[in-house]
């Protein structure tokens, strides 16, 4: 497991599924997101917007937000 994940208090992984590193006792989200590689620009933009919206939602739930 990557040292960066082990040192993190919070982790969000995108599209890793079962390969996602889970660290016990830490806040962890695994977001299933479509792989935009080779997709038309409209699909890439939808994926980008979906990730941006999810990030905003997470930030809104953090203490002190």
Predicted model as a PDB file, atoms N, CA, C, CB and O in Angstrom, pLDDT in the B-factor column:
MODEL        1                                                                  
ATOM      1  N   UNK A   1       0.843  -1.178   0.000  1.00 52.00           N  
ATOM      2  CA  UNK A   1       0.000   0.000   0.000  1.00 52.00           C  
ATOM      3  C   UNK A   1       0.888   1.241   0.000  1.00 52.00           C  
ATOM      4  CB  UNK A   1      -0.959  -0.002   1.219  1.00 52.00           C  
ATOM      5  O   UNK A   1       1.915   1.288   0.676  1.00 52.00           O  
ATOM      6  N   UNK A   2       0.477   2.227  -0.759  1.00 63.00           N  
ATOM      7  CA  UNK A   2       1.271   3.447  -0.890  1.00 63.00           C  
ATOM      8  C   UNK A   2       1.359   4.191   0.445  1.00 63.00           C  
ATOM      9  CB  UNK A   2       0.669   4.363  -1.968  1.00 63.00           C  
ATOM     10  O   UNK A   2       0.354   4.327   1.142  1.00 63.00           O  
ATOM     11  N   UNK A   3       2.554   4.674   0.807  1.00 68.00           N  
ATOM     12  CA  UNK A   3       2.707   5.422   2.064  1.00 68.00           C  
ATOM     13  C   UNK A   3       1.799   6.641   2.137  1.00 68.00           C  
ATOM     14  CB  UNK A   3       4.146   5.860   2.235  1.00 68.00           C  
ATOM     15  O   UNK A   3       1.361   7.021   3.224  1.00 68.00           O  
ATOM     16  N   UNK A   4       1.513   7.254   1.005  1.00 69.00           N  
ATOM     17  CA  UNK A   4       0.660   8.429   1.007  1.00 69.00           C  
ATOM     18  C   UNK A   4      -0.736   8.091   1.521  1.00 69.00           C  
ATOM     19  CB  UNK A   4       0.578   9.025  -0.392  1.00 69.00           C  
ATOM     20  O   UNK A   4      -1.301   8.847   2.311  1.00 69.00           O  
ATOM     21  N   UNK A   5      -1.298   6.966   1.083  1.00 65.00           N  
ATOM     22  CA  UNK A   5      -2.615   6.538   1.566  1.00 65.00           C  
ATOM     23  C   UNK A   5      -2.551   6.218   3.052  1.00 65.00           C  
ATOM     24  CB  UNK A   5      -3.117   5.309   0.776  1.00 65.00           C  
ATOM     25  O   UNK A   5      -3.468   6.566   3.796  1.00 65.00           O  
ATOM     26  N   UNK A   6      -1.488   5.565   3.493  1.00 70.00           N  
ATOM     27  CA  UNK A   6      -1.355   5.214   4.906  1.00 70.00           C  
ATOM     28  C   UNK A   6      -1.289   6.453   5.786  1.00 70.00           C  
ATOM     29  CB  UNK A   6      -0.116   4.358   5.123  1.00 70.00           C  
ATOM     30  O   UNK A   6      -1.756   6.420   6.924  1.00 70.00           O  
ATOM     31  N   UNK A   7      -0.723   7.541   5.289  1.00 74.00           N  
ATOM     32  CA  UNK A   7      -0.559   8.754   6.070  1.00 74.00           C  
ATOM     33  C   UNK A   7      -1.787   9.656   6.021  1.00 74.00           C  
ATOM     34  CB  UNK A   7       0.643   9.511   5.587  1.00 74.00           C  
ATOM     35  O   UNK A   7      -1.884  10.599   6.806  1.00 74.00           O  
ATOM     36  N   UNK A   8      -2.717   9.391   5.125  1.00 71.00           N  
ATOM     37  CA  UNK A   8      -3.862  10.274   4.933  1.00 71.00           C  
ATOM     38  C   UNK A   8      -4.937  10.052   5.988  1.00 71.00           C  
ATOM     39  CB  UNK A   8      -4.450  10.072   3.552  1.00 71.00           C  
ATOM     40  O   UNK A   8      -5.166   8.924   6.425  1.00 71.00           O  
ATOM     41  N   UNK A   9      -5.595  11.134   6.394  1.00 72.00           N  
ATOM     42  CA  UNK A   9      -6.766  11.034   7.264  1.00 72.00           C  
ATOM     43  C   UNK A   9      -8.016  10.739   6.442  1.00 72.00           C  
ATOM     44  CB  UNK A   9      -6.953  12.331   8.074  1.00 72.00           C  
ATOM     45  O   UNK A   9      -8.954  10.105   6.925  1.00 72.00           O  
ATOM     46  N   UNK A  10      -8.017  11.202   5.206  1.00 73.00           N  
ATOM     47  CA  UNK A  10      -9.137  11.020   4.292  1.00 73.00           C  
ATOM     48  C   UNK A  10      -8.601  10.558   2.948  1.00 73.00           C  
ATOM     49  CB  UNK A  10      -9.960  12.330   4.141  1.00 73.00           C  
ATOM     50  O   UNK A  10      -7.530  10.983   2.514  1.00 73.00           O  
ATOM     51  N   UNK A  11      -9.361   9.678   2.291  1.00 74.00           N  
ATOM     52  CA  UNK A  11      -8.944   9.218   0.977  1.00 74.00           C  
ATOM     53  C   UNK A  11     -10.158   9.064   0.074  1.00 74.00           C  
ATOM     54  CB  UNK A  11      -8.174   7.891   1.081  1.00 74.00           C  
ATOM     55  O   UNK A  11     -11.185   8.515   0.472  1.00 74.00           O  
ATOM     56  N   UNK A  12     -10.019   9.550  -1.127  1.00 77.00           N  
ATOM     57  CA  UNK A  12     -11.024   9.343  -2.156  1.00 77.00           C  
ATOM     58  C   UNK A  12     -10.295   8.726  -3.334  1.00 77.00           C  
ATOM     59  CB  UNK A  12     -11.762  10.686  -2.553  1.00 77.00           C  
ATOM     60  O   UNK A  12      -9.339   9.299  -3.857  1.00 77.00           O  
ATOM     61  N   UNK A  13     -10.750   7.562  -3.743  1.00 74.00           N  
ATOM     62  CA  UNK A  13     -10.174   6.911  -4.910  1.00 74.00           C  
ATOM     63  C   UNK A  13     -11.242   6.860  -5.980  1.00 74.00           C  
ATOM     64  CB  UNK A  13      -9.641   5.484  -4.572  1.00 74.00           C  
ATOM     65  O   UNK A  13     -12.433   6.777  -5.680  1.00 74.00           O  
ATOM     66  N   UNK A  14     -10.818   6.908  -7.208  1.00 76.00           N  
ATOM     67  CA  UNK A  14     -11.756   6.996  -8.323  1.00 76.00           C  
ATOM     68  C   UNK A  14     -11.571   5.810  -9.244  1.00 76.00           C  
ATOM     69  CB  UNK A  14     -11.569   8.310  -9.097  1.00 76.00           C  
ATOM     70  O   UNK A  14     -10.518   5.625  -9.854  1.00 76.00           O  
ATOM     71  N   UNK A  15     -12.630   5.004  -9.331  1.00 67.00           N  
ATOM     72  CA  UNK A  15     -12.655   3.913 -10.292  1.00 67.00           C  
ATOM     73  C   UNK A  15     -11.718   2.758 -10.007  1.00 67.00           C  
ATOM     74  CB  UNK A  15     -12.348   4.439 -11.605  1.00 67.00           C  
ATOM     75  O   UNK A  15     -11.333   2.038 -10.927  1.00 67.00           O  
ATOM     76  N   UNK A  16     -11.342   2.566  -8.748  1.00 62.00           N  
ATOM     77  CA  UNK A  16     -10.426   1.472  -8.424  1.00 62.00           C  
ATOM     78  C   UNK A  16     -11.150   0.169  -8.108  1.00 62.00           C  
ATOM     79  CB  UNK A  16      -9.560   1.860  -7.254  1.00 62.00           C  
ATOM     80  O   UNK A  16     -10.572  -0.910  -8.242  1.00 62.00           O  
ATOM     81  N   UNK A  17     -12.401   0.261  -7.693  1.00 57.00           N  
ATOM     82  CA  UNK A  17     -13.162  -0.940  -7.359  1.00 57.00           C  
ATOM     83  C   UNK A  17     -12.484  -1.750  -6.281  1.00 57.00           C  
ATOM     84  CB  UNK A  17     -13.364  -1.793  -8.586  1.00 57.00           C  
ATOM     85  O   UNK A  17     -12.067  -1.200  -5.262  1.00 57.00           O  
ATOM     86  N   UNK A  18     -12.365  -3.061  -6.490  1.00 55.00           N  
ATOM     87  CA  UNK A  18     -11.787  -3.949  -5.493  1.00 55.00           C  
ATOM     88  C   UNK A  18     -10.290  -3.715  -5.283  1.00 55.00           C  
ATOM     89  CB  UNK A  18     -12.023  -5.378  -5.893  1.00 55.00           C  
ATOM     90  O   UNK A  18      -9.735  -4.150  -4.275  1.00 55.00           O  
ATOM     91  N   UNK A  19      -9.635  -3.036  -6.218  1.00 57.00           N  
ATOM     92  CA  UNK A  19      -8.200  -2.764  -6.078  1.00 57.00           C  
ATOM     93  C   UNK A  19      -7.931  -1.567  -5.177  1.00 57.00           C  
ATOM     94  CB  UNK A  19      -7.575  -2.524  -7.444  1.00 57.00           C  
ATOM     95  O   UNK A  19      -6.777  -1.220  -4.925  1.00 57.00           O  
ATOM     96  N   UNK A  20      -8.999  -0.938  -4.692  1.00 55.00           N  
ATOM     97  CA  UNK A  20      -8.869   0.257  -3.873  1.00 55.00           C  
ATOM     98  C   UNK A  20      -8.215  -0.060  -2.533  1.00 55.00           C  
ATOM     99  CB  UNK A  20     -10.234   0.898  -3.654  1.00 55.00           C  
ATOM    100  O   UNK A  20      -8.640  -0.982  -1.837  1.00 55.00           O  
ATOM    101  N   UNK A  21      -7.179   0.701  -2.167  1.00 57.00           N  
ATOM    102  CA  UNK A  21      -6.547   0.480  -0.870  1.00 57.00           C  
ATOM    103  C   UNK A  21      -7.429   1.052   0.242  1.00 57.00           C  
ATOM    104  CB  UNK A  21      -5.136   1.121  -0.832  1.00 57.00           C  
ATOM    105  O   UNK A  21      -7.729   2.246   0.237  1.00 57.00           O  
ATOM    106  N   UNK A  22      -7.844   0.217   1.188  1.00 58.00           N  
ATOM    107  CA  UNK A  22      -8.661   0.664   2.310  1.00 58.00           C  
ATOM    108  C   UNK A  22      -7.803   0.657   3.551  1.00 58.00           C  
ATOM    109  CB  UNK A  22      -9.918  -0.229   2.497  1.00 58.00           C  
ATOM    110  O   UNK A  22      -7.150  -0.340   3.860  1.00 58.00           O  
ATOM    111  N   UNK A  23      -7.803   1.770   4.265  1.00 57.00           N  
ATOM    112  CA  UNK A  23      -7.038   1.875   5.501  1.00 57.00           C  
ATOM    113  C   UNK A  23      -8.035   1.911   6.646  1.00 57.00           C  
ATOM    114  CB  UNK A  23      -6.109   3.144   5.506  1.00 57.00           C  
ATOM    115  O   UNK A  23      -8.838   2.840   6.745  1.00 57.00           O  
ATOM    116  N   UNK A  24      -7.990   0.930   7.493  1.00 57.00           N  
ATOM    117  CA  UNK A  24      -8.925   0.819   8.603  1.00 57.00           C  
ATOM    118  C   UNK A  24      -8.892   2.065   9.479  1.00 57.00           C  
ATOM    119  CB  UNK A  24      -8.612  -0.416   9.436  1.00 57.00           C  
ATOM    120  O   UNK A  24      -7.825   2.593   9.790  1.00 57.00           O  
ATOM    121  N   UNK A  25     -10.079   2.526   9.873  1.00 52.00           N  
ATOM    122  CA  UNK A  25     -10.180   3.660  10.782  1.00 52.00           C  
ATOM    123  C   UNK A  25     -10.057   5.015  10.115  1.00 52.00           C  
ATOM    124  CB  UNK A  25      -9.144   3.546  11.819  1.00 52.00           C  
ATOM    125  O   UNK A  25     -10.029   6.036  10.802  1.00 52.00           O  
ATOM    126  N   UNK A  26      -9.987   5.051   8.822  1.00 61.00           N  
ATOM    127  CA  UNK A  26      -9.855   6.315   8.093  1.00 61.00           C  
ATOM    128  C   UNK A  26     -11.089   6.538   7.234  1.00 61.00           C  
ATOM    129  CB  UNK A  26      -8.575   6.323   7.218  1.00 61.00           C  
ATOM    130  O   UNK A  26     -11.762   5.587   6.837  1.00 61.00           O  
ATOM    131  N   UNK A  27     -11.376   7.791   6.953  1.00 64.00           N  
ATOM    132  CA  UNK A  27     -12.467   8.150   6.066  1.00 64.00           C  
ATOM    133  C   UNK A  27     -12.068   7.769   4.650  1.00 64.00           C  
ATOM    134  CB  UNK A  27     -12.810   9.667   6.169  1.00 64.00           C  
ATOM    135  O   UNK A  27     -11.027   8.200   4.155  1.00 64.00           O  
ATOM    136  N   UNK A  28     -12.890   6.966   4.005  1.00 68.00           N  
ATOM    137  CA  UNK A  28     -12.518   6.434   2.701  1.00 68.00           C  
ATOM    138  C   UNK A  28     -13.740   6.391   1.793  1.00 68.00           C  
ATOM    139  CB  UNK A  28     -11.895   5.031   2.840  1.00 68.00           C  
ATOM    140  O   UNK A  28     -14.787   5.873   2.182  1.00 68.00           O  
ATOM    141  N   UNK A  29     -13.611   6.923   0.608  1.00 75.00           N  
ATOM    142  CA  UNK A  29     -14.664   6.842  -0.406  1.00 75.00           C  
ATOM    143  C   UNK A  29     -14.071   6.254  -1.678  1.00 75.00           C  
ATOM    144  CB  UNK A  29     -15.295   8.245  -0.684  1.00 75.00           C  
ATOM    145  O   UNK A  29     -12.944   6.576  -2.055  1.00 75.00           O  
ATOM    146  N   UNK A  30     -14.824   5.404  -2.325  1.00 79.00           N  
ATOM    147  CA  UNK A  30     -14.434   4.874  -3.633  1.00 79.00           C  
ATOM    148  C   UNK A  30     -15.528   5.265  -4.600  1.00 79.00           C  
ATOM    149  CB  UNK A  30     -14.218   3.307  -3.605  1.00 79.00           C  
ATOM    150  O   UNK A  30     -16.649   4.762  -4.521  1.00 79.00           O  
ATOM    151  N   UNK A  31     -15.206   6.156  -5.504  1.00 84.00           N  
ATOM    152  CA  UNK A  31     -16.189   6.659  -6.461  1.00 84.00           C  
ATOM    153  C   UNK A  31     -16.081   5.901  -7.774  1.00 84.00           C  
ATOM    154  CB  UNK A  31     -15.998   8.167  -6.698  1.00 84.00           C  
ATOM    155  O   UNK A  31     -15.065   6.000  -8.461  1.00 84.00           O  
ATOM    156  N   UNK A  32     -17.117   5.142  -8.133  1.00 84.00           N  
ATOM    157  CA  UNK A  32     -17.112   4.493  -9.444  1.00 84.00           C  
ATOM    158  C   UNK A  32     -17.415   5.536 -10.521  1.00 84.00           C  
ATOM    159  CB  UNK A  32     -18.150   3.324  -9.496  1.00 84.00           C  
ATOM    160  O   UNK A  32     -18.539   6.030 -10.616  1.00 84.00           O  
ATOM    161  N   UNK A  33     -16.439   5.855 -11.304  1.00 85.00           N  
ATOM    162  CA  UNK A  33     -16.582   6.885 -12.337  1.00 85.00           C  
ATOM    163  C   UNK A  33     -16.187   6.276 -13.675  1.00 85.00           C  
ATOM    164  CB  UNK A  33     -15.707   8.150 -12.013  1.00 85.00           C  
ATOM    165  O   UNK A  33     -15.217   5.523 -13.763  1.00 85.00           O  
ATOM    166  N   UNK A  34     -16.942   6.604 -14.709  1.00 85.00           N  
ATOM    167  CA  UNK A  34     -16.638   6.097 -16.050  1.00 85.00           C  
ATOM    168  C   UNK A  34     -15.243   6.540 -16.485  1.00 85.00           C  
ATOM    169  CB  UNK A  34     -17.693   6.582 -17.067  1.00 85.00           C  
ATOM    170  O   UNK A  34     -14.827   7.665 -16.208  1.00 85.00           O  
ATOM    171  N   UNK A  35     -14.534   5.661 -17.157  1.00 87.00           N  
ATOM    172  CA  UNK A  35     -13.212   5.993 -17.687  1.00 87.00           C  
ATOM    173  C   UNK A  35     -13.400   6.819 -18.959  1.00 87.00           C  
ATOM    174  CB  UNK A  35     -12.369   4.696 -17.973  1.00 87.00           C  
ATOM    175  O   UNK A  35     -13.956   6.321 -19.937  1.00 87.00           O  
ATOM    176  N   UNK A  36     -12.951   8.060 -18.960  1.00 89.00           N  
ATOM    177  CA  UNK A  36     -13.168   8.917 -20.117  1.00 89.00           C  
ATOM    178  C   UNK A  36     -12.164   8.716 -21.257  1.00 89.00           C  
ATOM    179  CB  UNK A  36     -13.129  10.334 -19.682  1.00 89.00           C  
ATOM    180  O   UNK A  36     -12.276   9.361 -22.299  1.00 89.00           O  
ATOM    181  N   UNK A  37     -11.190   7.831 -21.066  1.00 91.00           N  
ATOM    182  CA  UNK A  37     -10.174   7.656 -22.101  1.00 91.00           C  
ATOM    183  C   UNK A  37     -10.813   7.253 -23.431  1.00 91.00           C  
ATOM    184  CB  UNK A  37      -9.142   6.601 -21.666  1.00 91.00           C  
ATOM    185  O   UNK A  37     -11.537   6.260 -23.510  1.00 91.00           O  
ATOM    186  N   UNK A  38     -10.537   8.030 -24.461  1.00 94.00           N  
ATOM    187  CA  UNK A  38     -11.022   7.757 -25.804  1.00 94.00           C  
ATOM    188  C   UNK A  38     -12.481   8.118 -26.035  1.00 94.00           C  
ATOM    189  CB  UNK A  38     -10.828   6.331 -26.107  1.00 94.00           C  
ATOM    190  O   UNK A  38     -13.009   7.911 -27.128  1.00 94.00           O  
ATOM    191  N   UNK A  39     -13.133   8.656 -25.013  1.00 95.00           N  
ATOM    192  CA  UNK A  39     -14.548   9.023 -25.137  1.00 95.00           C  
ATOM    193  C   UNK A  39     -14.691  10.375 -25.834  1.00 95.00           C  
ATOM    194  CB  UNK A  39     -15.223   9.063 -23.747  1.00 95.00           C  
ATOM    195  O   UNK A  39     -13.754  11.173 -25.856  1.00 95.00           O  
ATOM    196  N   UNK A  40     -15.870  10.625 -26.401  1.00 96.00           N  
ATOM    197  CA  UNK A  40     -16.119  11.949 -26.989  1.00 96.00           C  
ATOM    198  C   UNK A  40     -16.029  13.030 -25.909  1.00 96.00           C  
ATOM    199  CB  UNK A  40     -17.511  11.992 -27.680  1.00 96.00           C  
ATOM    200  O   UNK A  40     -16.227  12.761 -24.725  1.00 96.00           O  
ATOM    201  N   UNK A  41     -15.732  14.235 -26.334  1.00 96.00           N  
ATOM    202  CA  UNK A  41     -15.532  15.340 -25.394  1.00 96.00           C  
ATOM    203  C   UNK A  41     -16.743  15.552 -24.491  1.00 96.00           C  
ATOM    204  CB  UNK A  41     -15.229  16.622 -26.152  1.00 96.00           C  
ATOM    205  O   UNK A  41     -16.575  15.932 -23.332  1.00 96.00           O  
ATOM    206  N   UNK A  42     -17.942  15.321 -24.981  1.00 96.00           N  
ATOM    207  CA  UNK A  42     -19.147  15.498 -24.151  1.00 96.00           C  
ATOM    208  C   UNK A  42     -19.125  14.534 -22.960  1.00 96.00           C  
ATOM    209  CB  UNK A  42     -20.432  15.274 -24.998  1.00 96.00           C  
ATOM    210  O   UNK A  42     -19.540  14.902 -21.861  1.00 96.00           O  
ATOM    211  N   UNK A  43     -18.649  13.313 -23.170  1.00 94.00           N  
ATOM    212  CA  UNK A  43     -18.556  12.334 -22.082  1.00 94.00           C  
ATOM    213  C   UNK A  43     -17.467  12.750 -21.096  1.00 94.00           C  
ATOM    214  CB  UNK A  43     -18.266  10.916 -22.641  1.00 94.00           C  
ATOM    215  O   UNK A  43     -17.661  12.666 -19.883  1.00 94.00           O  
ATOM    216  N   UNK A  44     -16.337  13.192 -21.607  1.00 95.00           N  
ATOM    217  CA  UNK A  44     -15.240  13.642 -20.755  1.00 95.00           C  
ATOM    218  C   UNK A  44     -15.702  14.795 -19.869  1.00 95.00           C  
ATOM    219  CB  UNK A  44     -14.027  14.070 -21.608  1.00 95.00           C  
ATOM    220  O   UNK A  44     -15.385  14.830 -18.680  1.00 95.00           O  
ATOM    221  N   UNK A  45     -16.439  15.725 -20.434  1.00 96.00           N  
ATOM    222  CA  UNK A  45     -16.924  16.871 -19.659  1.00 96.00           C  
ATOM    223  C   UNK A  45     -17.925  16.436 -18.599  1.00 96.00           C  
ATOM    224  CB  UNK A  45     -17.562  17.909 -20.582  1.00 96.00           C  
ATOM    225  O   UNK A  45     -17.930  16.991 -17.500  1.00 96.00           O  
ATOM    226  N   UNK A  46     -18.770  15.460 -18.901  1.00 94.00           N  
ATOM    227  CA  UNK A  46     -19.722  14.947 -17.896  1.00 94.00           C  
ATOM    228  C   UNK A  46     -18.978  14.285 -16.739  1.00 94.00           C  
ATOM    229  CB  UNK A  46     -20.706  13.936 -18.541  1.00 94.00           C  
ATOM    230  O   UNK A  46     -19.334  14.477 -15.577  1.00 94.00           O  
ATOM    231  N   UNK A  47     -17.947  13.507 -17.057  1.00 92.00           N  
ATOM    232  CA  UNK A  47     -17.147  12.865 -16.009  1.00 92.00           C  
ATOM    233  C   UNK A  47     -16.466  13.933 -15.159  1.00 92.00           C  
ATOM    234  CB  UNK A  47     -16.090  11.903 -16.625  1.00 92.00           C  
ATOM    235  O   UNK A  47     -16.469  13.851 -13.930  1.00 92.00           O  
ATOM    236  N   UNK A  48     -15.891  14.919 -15.806  1.00 94.00           N  
ATOM    237  CA  UNK A  48     -15.242  16.022 -15.075  1.00 94.00           C  
ATOM    238  C   UNK A  48     -16.216  16.703 -14.135  1.00 94.00           C  
ATOM    239  CB  UNK A  48     -14.659  17.050 -16.051  1.00 94.00           C  
ATOM    240  O   UNK A  48     -15.901  16.949 -12.970  1.00 94.00           O  
ATOM    241  N   UNK A  49     -17.403  17.008 -14.646  1.00 96.00           N  
ATOM    242  CA  UNK A  49     -18.409  17.686 -13.831  1.00 96.00           C  
ATOM    243  C   UNK A  49     -18.883  16.816 -12.676  1.00 96.00           C  
ATOM    244  CB  UNK A  49     -19.592  18.089 -14.689  1.00 96.00           C  
ATOM    245  O   UNK A  49     -19.113  17.319 -11.576  1.00 96.00           O  
ATOM    246  N   UNK A  50     -19.031  15.514 -12.916  1.00 93.00           N  
ATOM    247  CA  UNK A  50     -19.446  14.596 -11.858  1.00 93.00           C  
ATOM    248  C   UNK A  50     -18.417  14.579 -10.726  1.00 93.00           C  
ATOM    249  CB  UNK A  50     -19.643  13.176 -12.425  1.00 93.00           C  
ATOM    250  O   UNK A  50     -18.778  14.639  -9.551  1.00 93.00           O  
ATOM    251  N   UNK A  51     -17.143  14.497 -11.084  1.00 92.00           N  
ATOM    252  CA  UNK A  51     -16.082  14.500 -10.073  1.00 92.00           C  
ATOM    253  C   UNK A  51     -16.079  15.841  -9.321  1.00 92.00           C  
ATOM    254  CB  UNK A  51     -14.693  14.240 -10.733  1.00 92.00           C  
ATOM    255  O   UNK A  51     -15.958  15.865  -8.096  1.00 92.00           O  
ATOM    256  N   UNK A  52     -16.209  16.928 -10.037  1.00 94.00           N  
ATOM    257  CA  UNK A  52     -16.248  18.249  -9.395  1.00 94.00           C  
ATOM    258  C   UNK A  52     -17.407  18.385  -8.418  1.00 94.00           C  
ATOM    259  CB  UNK A  52     -16.343  19.338 -10.447  1.00 94.00           C  
ATOM    260  O   UNK A  52     -17.243  18.930  -7.327  1.00 94.00           O  
ATOM    261  N   UNK A  53     -18.574  17.893  -8.806  1.00 94.00           N  
ATOM    262  CA  UNK A  53     -19.737  17.954  -7.915  1.00 94.00           C  
ATOM    263  C   UNK A  53     -19.531  17.100  -6.672  1.00 94.00           C  
ATOM    264  CB  UNK A  53     -20.998  17.501  -8.653  1.00 94.00           C  
ATOM    265  O   UNK A  53     -19.892  17.501  -5.566  1.00 94.00           O  
ATOM    266  N   UNK A  54     -18.953  15.929  -6.860  1.00 91.00           N  
ATOM    267  CA  UNK A  54     -18.700  15.054  -5.707  1.00 91.00           C  
ATOM    268  C   UNK A  54     -17.701  15.686  -4.749  1.00 91.00           C  
ATOM    269  CB  UNK A  54     -18.184  13.685  -6.172  1.00 91.00           C  
ATOM    270  O   UNK A  54     -17.865  15.603  -3.532  1.00 91.00           O  
ATOM    271  N   UNK A  55     -16.664  16.317  -5.297  1.00 90.00           N  
ATOM    272  CA  UNK A  55     -15.669  16.992  -4.451  1.00 90.00           C  
ATOM    273  C   UNK A  55     -16.333  18.108  -3.655  1.00 90.00           C  
ATOM    274  CB  UNK A  55     -14.507  17.560  -5.309  1.00 90.00           C  
ATOM    275  O   UNK A  55     -16.089  18.247  -2.456  1.00 90.00           O  
ATOM    276  N   UNK A  56     -17.165  18.899  -4.312  1.00 93.00           N  
ATOM    277  CA  UNK A  56     -17.885  19.979  -3.622  1.00 93.00           C  
ATOM    278  C   UNK A  56     -18.739  19.417  -2.498  1.00 93.00           C  
ATOM    279  CB  UNK A  56     -18.765  20.768  -4.611  1.00 93.00           C  
ATOM    280  O   UNK A  56     -18.762  19.974  -1.400  1.00 93.00           O  
ATOM    281  N   UNK A  57     -19.440  18.321  -2.757  1.00 91.00           N  
ATOM    282  CA  UNK A  57     -20.276  17.702  -1.728  1.00 91.00           C  
ATOM    283  C   UNK A  57     -19.443  17.250  -0.530  1.00 91.00           C  
ATOM    284  CB  UNK A  57     -21.040  16.512  -2.312  1.00 91.00           C  
ATOM    285  O   UNK A  57     -19.863  17.427   0.613  1.00 91.00           O  
ATOM    286  N   UNK A  58     -18.272  16.671  -0.776  1.00 87.00           N  
ATOM    287  CA  UNK A  58     -17.408  16.229   0.320  1.00 87.00           C  
ATOM    288  C   UNK A  58     -16.926  17.424   1.115  1.00 87.00           C  
ATOM    289  CB  UNK A  58     -16.209  15.425  -0.214  1.00 87.00           C  
ATOM    290  O   UNK A  58     -16.979  17.407   2.345  1.00 87.00           O  
ATOM    291  N   UNK A  59     -16.458  18.458   0.442  1.00 86.00           N  
ATOM    292  CA  UNK A  59     -15.971  19.648   1.157  1.00 86.00           C  
ATOM    293  C   UNK A  59     -17.068  20.263   2.009  1.00 86.00           C  
ATOM    294  CB  UNK A  59     -15.436  20.690   0.168  1.00 86.00           C  
ATOM    295  O   UNK A  59     -16.803  20.760   3.103  1.00 86.00           O  
ATOM    296  N   UNK A  60     -18.299  20.231   1.513  1.00 89.00           N  
ATOM    297  CA  UNK A  60     -19.432  20.798   2.268  1.00 89.00           C  
ATOM    298  C   UNK A  60     -19.732  20.026   3.546  1.00 89.00           C  
ATOM    299  CB  UNK A  60     -20.674  20.826   1.398  1.00 89.00           C  
ATOM    300  O   UNK A  60     -20.362  20.564   4.456  1.00 89.00           O  
ATOM    301  N   UNK A  61     -19.288  18.763   3.630  1.00 84.00           N  
ATOM    302  CA  UNK A  61     -19.561  17.957   4.812  1.00 84.00           C  
ATOM    303  C   UNK A  61     -18.409  17.954   5.814  1.00 84.00           C  
ATOM    304  CB  UNK A  61     -19.871  16.547   4.400  1.00 84.00           C  
ATOM    305  O   UNK A  61     -18.560  17.438   6.921  1.00 84.00           O  
ATOM    306  N   UNK A  62     -17.272  18.515   5.448  1.00 77.00           N  
ATOM    307  CA  UNK A  62     -16.121  18.527   6.354  1.00 77.00           C  
ATOM    308  C   UNK A  62     -16.361  19.499   7.512  1.00 77.00           C  
ATOM    309  CB  UNK A  62     -14.831  18.910   5.589  1.00 77.00           C  
ATOM    310  O   UNK A  62     -17.020  20.523   7.332  1.00 77.00           O  
ATOM    311  N   UNK A  63     -15.834  19.188   8.689  1.00 74.00           N  
ATOM    312  CA  UNK A  63     -15.972  20.106   9.815  1.00 74.00           C  
ATOM    313  C   UNK A  63     -15.412  21.478   9.459  1.00 74.00           C  
ATOM    314  CB  UNK A  63     -15.264  19.548  11.057  1.00 74.00           C  
ATOM    315  O   UNK A  63     -14.362  21.583   8.825  1.00 74.00           O  
ATOM    316  N   UNK A  64     -16.106  22.505   9.864  1.00 71.00           N  
ATOM    317  CA  UNK A  64     -15.666  23.867   9.614  1.00 71.00           C  
ATOM    318  C   UNK A  64     -16.049  24.392   8.242  1.00 71.00           C  
ATOM    319  CB  UNK A  64     -14.197  23.949   9.775  1.00 71.00           C  
ATOM    320  O   UNK A  64     -15.690  25.513   7.882  1.00 71.00           O  
ATOM    321  N   UNK A  65     -16.775  23.591   7.477  1.00 59.00           N  
ATOM    322  CA  UNK A  65     -17.182  24.023   6.128  1.00 59.00           C  
ATOM    323  C   UNK A  65     -18.284  25.057   6.201  1.00 59.00           C  
ATOM    324  CB  UNK A  65     -17.648  22.826   5.290  1.00 59.00           C  
ATOM    325  O   UNK A  65     -18.751  25.535   5.168  1.00 59.00           O  
TER     326      UNK A  65                                                      
ENDMDL                                                                          
END                                                                             
